[in-house]
Amino acid sequence: MQQKLVPEIACYVDEDTAMAGLVSIDYGIAIMPRITALSYYNVHILKIKNTIPPPLYLSGDHERQGALSGAGVI
């Protein structure tokens, strides 16, 4: 059975490095992209298990015949 978790958001930041700084002073935790600058902060990087694959969007010119025929589309 999955447990529904509701995060308690303390703040929003505009920069990844600002978030890393807040985490490094034990302000909380963050879910963020893995960036090179994280190696300069006192943070532990954990990998998220059971990630959801990103959606795949297809686009094409509907006027062209066979633009999205499925050939080579996974």
C-alpha positions in Angstrom: 0.0 0.0 0.0 1.4 3.4 -1.0 1.4 6.2 1.6 0.3 9.6 0.3 2.9 12.2 1.4 2.1 15.9 1.5 5.2 18.1 1.6 5.4 21.1 3.9 7.1 23.7 1.7 9.1 26.2 3.7 10.3 28.5 0.9 10.9 28.9 -2.8 14.2 29.9 -4.4 15.2 31.0 -7.8 18.7 29.5 -7.8 19.8 25.9 -7.4 22.9 27.1 -5.4 20.6 29.0 -3.0 18.7 25.7 -2.4 21.9 23.8 -1.8 23.0 26.4 0.7 19.8 26.1 2.7 20.1 22.3 2.7 23.7 22.5 3.8 22.7 24.5 6.9 20.0 22.0 7.8 17.1 24.2 6.8 15.4 21.2 5.2 15.6 18.9 2.2 15.2 19.5 -1.5 14.4 17.7 -4.7 16.5 19.3 -7.4 18.6 18.5 -10.4 22.0 17.1 -9.9 24.4 20.0 -10.6 28.1 20.2 -10.4 28.0 22.9 -7.8 26.6 20.4 -5.2 30.1 19.1 -4.7 31.0 22.4 -3.0 28.2 22.1 -0.3 28.0 19.9 2.7 25.0 17.9 1.4 24.2 14.2 1.0 22.8 13.3 -2.5 20.3 10.5 -2.5 19.0 8.8 -5.6 15.2 8.6 -6.0 14.0 5.1 -6.6 10.9 4.2 -8.7 11.1 7.4 -10.8 8.3 8.1 -13.3 9.6 8.2 -16.9 9.2 11.6 -18.5 6.3 12.0 -21.0 7.1 11.7 -24.7 5.6 14.3 -26.9 5.4 14.0 -30.7 4.8 16.8 -33.1 4.6 17.0 -36.8 3.0 18.6 -39.8 -0.4 17.1 -40.3 -0.5 18.3 -43.9 2.5 16.1 -44.8 1.4 12.5 -45.4 3.2 10.1 -43.2 4.8 12.8 -40.9 3.9 10.7 -37.9 3.4 7.3 -39.6 5.0 5.6 -36.6 8.1 4.5 -38.6 11.0 4.7 -36.2 8.8 6.0 -33.3 9.3 4.2 -30.0 
